[in-house]
Amino acid sequence: MAAHDSPAALSGEDLETWASLATVLEWLPAALDAQLLRDSEMTHFEYGILFALASAPESTLRLSVLATHANSSLTRLSRAATRLQSRGWIQRAPDPDDGRYTLAILTALGREKFDQATPGHVQTVDQLVLNPLTTSQRRQLREISRRVLRAIRTEEGWQPTSLAETPGG
């Protein structure tokens, strides 16, 4: 291909598939944020932080680990952690095992807020993503999502530790 040639445009079913996915990628985060902001005064990103901490042993994670789970830069995570800390939902403390790291710790108030936010969030996820699909389509969506994730990155993304233990989503 010559340097001035542009790649072929998507067309037909490929274009329809991409257009549908691209629209979901744009609309779903806004819909999740809208519900959580309205009902719980937090964004989906902030809910994800609380979720990760609620799921972690002793409700504690290093900020660097939390950033990896959230696919976030430490700067973005730190700004969100500052907001959550100002609300009393998390604390930050030096890691006693290695002072070069900072821990994020879910507070009792943060656990209450997470527990309060979870039912509405789960209802929204059910309504927008899961309920419109059959059981077979849910499995297909999970596998399709995993394949796309592996095409983006070779390392594994965040996975629930156990379906039985995982609160909200």
Secondary structure by P-SEA (a helix, b strand, c coil): cccccccccccaaaaaaaaaaaaaaacaaaaaaaaaaacccccaaaaaaaaaaaacccccccaaaaaaaacccaaaaaaaaaaaaaacccccccccccccbbbbbbcaaaaaaaaaacaaaaaaaaacccccccaaaaaaaaaaaaaaaaaaccccccccccccccccc
